Amino acid sequence: MAARGWRVQLIDRRPGPGMEASGNLAGILMPLVARDDSIAARLSRACYLHGLRFWQGPGRDAGARLATCGVMQFARTGEQEASMRRTVAELGLPGEFIRYLDRDGAQARLGYPAPAGGWLFGQGGWANPPSLCHAALALAGGRVSTSFGTPVAGIERVAGTWRVLGDDGRCIGEAPVLVLANGADAVRLPQAAPLPIKRVRGQVTLVPEGRLPPLSAALCREGYAAPAVDGLHAVGASYDFDDDGTPRPACDLANMQRLDGLLPALNLDPAGFASRVGFRPVAPDRLPIAGALPDWSCLPDATSARLGDLPRQAGLYGLLGYASRGLVWAQLLAEALASELEGDPMPLESELLEAVDPGRFALRAIRKGRG
C-alpha cells in the first residue's frame, strides 16, 4: 500500500514488529504440491514464486535474511514416495521448482544418510521472519507510521470512517480503510467474530549448532529442521489445541522424535535447549483469508447465492489465517489486496481469489441452510 502512495498507520500491541509467531528464528520457504494440482497447490505456487522474487530482490536489499539453499521433503511411507515420484512426472513442472530424488539421490544431495526419497525444492530454503517484517517497514519508509505497544479494544465505523479504539475507549487511529492482519486475534472483534479461525499452538525447539550434521538444505517430513541461524537450528513444530504460551518439555521431546525422522538415530536429549511457542491462525480449509469482510448482519438466505451477492462491511478487509505458511502466502496476498483497493489488475486468477475470499465461509453456511 505504501508503494502505491497510501499513508498507513500500523497499530500493534507488541513493542515491535514480528513478535508473535512471526518472531520464530527460522521458517521454511517451500510450496504445497498436489498430484491433482489443486487450488491450494496453484495458489501456493504463485505465492511462493512471487515471494521469492520479492525477498531475494528489494527485500534482501532492505535487510531480509533468507537462504535459498533448497528444501528436501522426505516421503513418510513407501507408498507416498511412489506417489511423489508420479506427481513430479505427471505435472511436468520445471526441475528448478521441484525434482524427485530417490533415497540415494537425496543422500548424495545432502551428504549424509537420508531416511527416504522425496521432493527437492531447489529454490526453497529458510527465512528469518522478524527480519522480513523489519525489511517491509524499511521499504515502506515514511509512508508508514507505527503505533507499537498499543492494544486495540475495539473498532467502529462512524460517518464513513473506521475508528480504532484503545482500552480506555479513546480513538488511537482512524481511516476510511481498515485491514485486520492480526491472526486469530481478529475474531475477538465482533466485525470478524464469525470467521472460523482457530489458534493452534506450535512449539519450536532450538538445537545448538554442532549437535546436528551441517545442513545443506532445510529438511521436512513429519516436522522440519532448518540450517543453523545465529548458531541455532530451529526444529519443530508441535500442533497443540491449547492456549498455553509456556514451553513444555514434552513438546521438546516430541520435536526430537520428529528430528529423528529426518536425521535417523540422533537421539538428542533436549534438556537445556531453548524453545519458543507461537500460535498459528488456522481456517478449516487450511487456506488463507484475504479480502473484504462480509456484512454478517444482512446475508442473503438463498442457497443459490454467490460471493458477488454477499454484502460487505465497507472499507474493512482481512489478511488472516496464514497457518504454517505465512512466509509463502503473505507477500502476494498483500499485493492482491492493494490491487483491489486501487482498482488495479489483479495478480491472481479469479478462481484463486474466490478460494481465499472471507465470504466463502458465510456462503457455505447459507448453502447448508445454517444461515
C-alpha positions in Angstrom: 0.0 0.0 0.0 2.9 2.4 0.8 4.4 1.7 -2.6 1.1 2.9 -4.2 1.2 6.2 -2.2 -1.1 5.3 0.7 -0.4 6.6 4.2 -0.6 3.7 6.6 -0.8 3.6 10.4 0.3 0.3 11.8 -1.1 -0.5 15.2 0.4 -3.4 17.2 0.0 -4.4 20.8 3.6 -5.7 20.9 6.5 -3.3 21.4 7.9 -4.0 17.9 7.2 -5.9 14.6 7.4 -9.7 14.3 6.9 -10.7 17.9 4.1 -13.2 17.8 4.5 -16.4 15.6 6.5 -14.2 13.2 9.2 -14.0 15.9 10.4 -17.5 15.3 14.1 -17.8 14.4 13.5 -19.5 11.1 10.7 -20.6 8.9 10.7 -22.9 5.9 10.1 -21.4 2.4 8.5 -24.2 0.3 5.3 -24.6 -1.8 2.5 -27.0 -1.5 2.4 -29.6 -4.3 -0.6 -31.9 -5.1 -0.9 -34.5 -7.8 -4.2 -33.0 -9.0 -2.7 -29.5 -9.0 -5.5 -28.4 -6.7 -6.5 -24.8 -6.0 -4.4 -24.8 -2.8 -1.3 -26.0 -4.8 -1.8 -23.5 -7.6 -2.2 -20.6 -5.1 0.8 -21.8 -3.1 2.9 -22.0 -6.3 2.0 -18.4 -7.3 2.6 -17.0 -3.8 5.9 -18.9 -3.4 7.4 -17.7 -6.6 6.2 -14.1 -6.1 7.6 -14.1 -2.6 11.0 -15.5 -3.7 11.4 -12.7 -6.3 10.5 -10.0 -3.8 12.6 -11.2 -0.8 15.6 -12.0 -3.0 15.4 -8.6 -4.6 14.2 -5.5 -2.8 13.5 -7.4 0.4 17.1 -8.6 0.8 18.4 -5.1 0.0 16.3 -3.8 2.9 17.7 -6.4 5.3 15.6 -9.6 4.9 17.6 -12.6 6.0 17.0 -15.8 4.0 18.9 -18.5 2.2 17.6 -20.4 -0.9 19.6 -23.5 0.0 16.8 -25.9 -1.0 14.2 -27.8 0.9 14.2 -31.6 1.0 10.7 -33.1 1.8 11.1 -36.8 2.6 8.3 -39.3 2.0 6.7 -40.7 5.1 6.0 -44.1 3.6 7.0 -46.2 0.6 3.5 -45.7 -0.9 3.8 -41.9 -0.5 7.3 -41.9 -2.1 5.9 -43.7 -5.2 3.1 -41.1 -5.4 5.6 -38.3 -5.1 7.6 -39.7 -8.0 4.5 -40.0 -10.1 3.4 -36.5 -9.2 6.6 -34.9 -10.5 6.4 -36.9 -13.7 2.8 -36.1 -14.4 2.8 -32.4 -13.5 5.8 -31.7 -15.7 6.9 -28.7 -13.5 10.4 -27.3 -14.1 13.3 -29.1 -12.4 14.4 -26.0 -10.6 11.0 -25.8 -9.0 10.7 -29.4 -7.9 12.6 -32.6 -8.5 12.1 -36.2 -7.3 15.1 -37.8 -5.6 15.2 -41.4 -4.5 17.0 -42.2 -1.2 20.4 -42.5 -2.9 19.9 -39.2 -4.7 18.8 -37.5 -1.5 21.8 -38.8 0.3 24.1 -37.5 -2.4 22.5 -34.1 -2.3 22.6 -33.8 1.4 25.9 -35.6 2.2 24.5 -37.9 4.9 22.1 -40.9 5.0 18.5 -40.0 4.0 15.5 -41.7 5.7 13.7 -41.9 2.3 13.4 -40.3 -1.1 11.1 -37.4 -1.8 10.9 -33.9 -3.3 13.7 -31.4 -3.6 12.6 -27.7 -3.9 15.8 -26.2 -5.2 14.7 -22.6 -4.9 13.3 -23.0 -1.4 15.1 -22.6 1.9 14.7 -20.8 5.1 13.9 -17.2 6.2 14.1 -15.3 9.4 10.6 -13.9 9.8 11.3 -10.9 12.1 13.9 -9.7 9.5 11.2 -9.8 6.8 8.9 -7.7 8.9 11.6 -5.1 9.6 12.6 -5.1 5.9 9.0 -4.5 4.8 8.8 -1.5 7.1 12.1 -0.2 5.9 10.9 -0.4 2.3 7.7 1.4 3.2 9.7 4.3 4.7 7.9 7.4 5.9 4.6 6.3 4.3 4.0 4.1 7.4 3.7 5.4 10.9 3.9 2.9 13.7 1.9 2.6 17.0 3.7 -0.2 18.8 2.8 -1.2 22.3 -0.8 -0.2 21.6 -3.5 -2.7 22.4 -6.8 -2.5 20.5 -10.0 -2.9 22.4 -12.5 -2.5 19.5 -13.2 -0.9 16.2 -16.2 1.1 14.9 -17.4 2.8 11.8 -18.6 6.3 12.1 -19.6 8.5 9.2 -17.7 6.5 6.6 -14.5 6.2 8.7 -13.2 3.3 10.7 -12.1 4.2 14.2 -9.7 2.0 16.3 -10.3 2.2 20.0 -7.9 1.7 22.8 -8.5 0.1 26.2 -9.7 3.4 27.6 -12.1 4.0 24.8 -10.1 6.7 23.1 -9.5 6.8 19.4 -6.0 5.7 18.5 -6.4 5.7 14.8 -9.0 6.4 12.1 -9.1 6.0 8.3 -11.6 5.1 5.6 -9.9 1.7 5.1 -9.0 -0.8 7.9 -7.1 -4.0 7.3 -7.1 -6.7 10.0 -3.8 -8.5 9.9 -3.7 -9.8 13.4 -4.1 -13.6 13.1 -6.6 -15.4 15.3 -6.9 -12.2 17.5 -9.2 -10.8 14.7 -12.1 -12.9 15.9 -12.1 -11.1 19.2 -13.6 -8.2 17.3 -17.4 -8.5 16.6 -16.9 -7.4 13.0 -14.7 -10.5 12.3 -16.0 -12.9 15.0 -17.9 -15.3 12.6 -14.7 -16.2 10.8 -13.9 -19.8 11.8 -10.2 -19.1 12.7 -8.7 -21.3 15.4 -5.4 -20.7 17.4 -3.1 -23.8 17.1 -0.1 -23.8 19.4 3.3 -24.6 17.9 6.4 -25.1 19.9 9.8 -24.9 18.2 13.0 -26.3 19.8 16.3 -24.6 19.2 19.2 -27.0 18.8 22.7 -25.6 19.2 24.9 -25.7 16.0 27.2 -28.7 16.1 24.6 -31.0 17.6 23.4 -31.8 14.1 25.3 -32.6 10.9 25.8 -29.4 8.8 22.5 -29.0 6.9 23.0 -28.1 3.2 19.2 -27.8 2.9 16.1 -27.4 5.1 14.5 -30.8 5.9 10.8 -31.6 6.1 8.8 -34.8 6.9 6.6 -35.1 10.0 8.4 -32.0 11.2 11.2 -29.7 9.9 14.8 -28.8 10.7 16.4 -25.6 9.4 20.1 -24.9 8.8 21.7 -23.1 11.6 20.8 -19.4 12.0 22.7 -17.4 14.6 24.2 -20.7 15.9 20.9 -22.5 16.4 18.8 -25.0 14.3 15.0 -24.5 14.5 13.3 -27.9 14.9 9.6 -28.3 15.1 6.9 -28.0 15.5 4.2 -29.2 17.8 0.5 -28.9 16.8 -1.5 -28.4 20.0 -5.0 -27.1 20.7 -4.5 -25.1 23.8 -3.5 -21.5 24.8 -0.5 -22.3 27.0 2.3 -20.0 25.9 4.9 -21.6 28.2 7.3 -24.1 26.6 6.8 -27.7 27.6 9.4 -30.4 27.9 7.0 -32.9 26.4 6.8 -30.8 23.2 10.6 -30.6 23.0 10.8 -34.4 23.3 8.2 -34.7 20.5 10.3 -32.4 18.4 13.3 -34.6 18.9 11.3 -37.5 17.7 10.4 -35.5 14.6 14.1 -34.8 14.1 14.9 -38.5 14.3 12.5 -38.9 11.3 14.7 -36.5 9.4 18.1 -37.5 10.7 17.8 -41.0 12.0 19.5 -42.2 15.2 20.4 -38.8 16.6 18.5 -39.5 19.8 19.2 -36.0 21.2 18.2 -35.1 24.7 16.6 -31.6 24.6 17.4 -30.8 28.2 18.9 -27.4 28.3 17.7 -26.5 24.8 15.8 -23.2 24.4 12.3 -23.3 22.8 9.6 -20.9 21.7 5.9 -21.0 21.5 3.8 -19.3 18.8 0.1 -19.6 17.7 -1.0 -20.4 14.1 -4.3 -18.9 12.9 -5.9 -21.8 11.1 -9.1 -21.8 8.9 -11.0 -25.1 8.4 -9.9 -25.4 4.8 -6.3 -24.6 5.6 -6.4 -21.7 3.1 -5.7 -18.1 4.0 -8.3 -15.4 4.3 -7.8 -12.3 2.1 -10.3 -9.6 1.0 -13.3 -7.6 2.1 -15.2 -8.9 5.2 -18.9 -9.8 4.8 -21.6 -7.8 6.5 -22.8 -10.7 8.7 -26.0 -8.8 9.7 -27.7 -8.9 6.3 -26.5 -12.0 4.5 -28.8 -13.4 1.8 -30.6 -16.7 2.6 -30.9 -18.0 -0.9 -28.9 -21.2 -1.3 -28.1 -20.1 -4.9 -26.2 -17.0 -3.6 -22.7 -16.4 -4.9 -19.7 -14.5 -3.5 -20.7 -11.4 -5.5 -24.1 -11.4 -3.8 -22.7 -11.0 -0.3 -22.9 -7.6 1.3 -19.6 -6.4 2.6 -18.6 -4.2 5.5 -17.4 -1.0 3.6 -13.7 -0.4 4.0 -13.0 -3.4 6.2 -10.6 -6.1 4.9 -8.7 -9.0 6.3 -5.3 -10.7 5.7 -5.6 -13.6 8.0 -5.4 -17.4 8.5 -1.9 -17.9 7.3 -1.5 -21.0 9.5 2.0 -22.5 9.0 2.6 -20.9 5.6 2.8 -17.2 6.3 6.2 -16.9 4.6 4.6 -18.2 1.4 1.2 -16.6 1.5 1.9 -13.1 2.8 3.5 -11.1 0.0 1.3 -11.9 -3.0 -1.9 -11.8 -1.0 -1.0 -8.3 0.3 -0.3 -7.3 -3.3 -3.7 -8.7 -4.3 -5.4 -6.7 -1.6 -3.6 -3.5 -2.5 -4.6 -4.1 -6.2 -8.2 -4.5 -5.1 -8.1 -1.2 -3.2 -6.5 0.6 -6.1 -8.7 -1.0 -8.8 -5.5 -2.4 -10.5 -5.5 -5.6 -12.5 -5.4 -8.5 -10.0 -2.2 -10.6 -9.8 -4.2 -13.8 -9.3 -6.9 -15.5 -11.3 -10.5 -15.2 -10.1 -10.8 -18.8 -9.0 -7.8 -18.4 -6.6 -9.1 -15.1 -5.3 -12.5 -16.7 -4.6 -10.8 -19.5 -2.7 -9.4 -17.1 -0.2 -12.4 -14.7 -0.1 -13.5 -14.2 3.6 -17.1 -14.6 2.4 -16.6 -18.3 1.5 -17.5 -19.4 5.0 -20.8 -17.4 5.0 -21.6 -18.8 1.6 -21.0 -22.4 2.7 -23.2 -21.9 5.8 -26.0 -20.4 3.6 -25.8 -23.3 1.2 -26.1 -25.8 4.1 -29.1 -24.0 5.4 -27.4 -22.8 8.6 -27.9 -19.1 7.9 
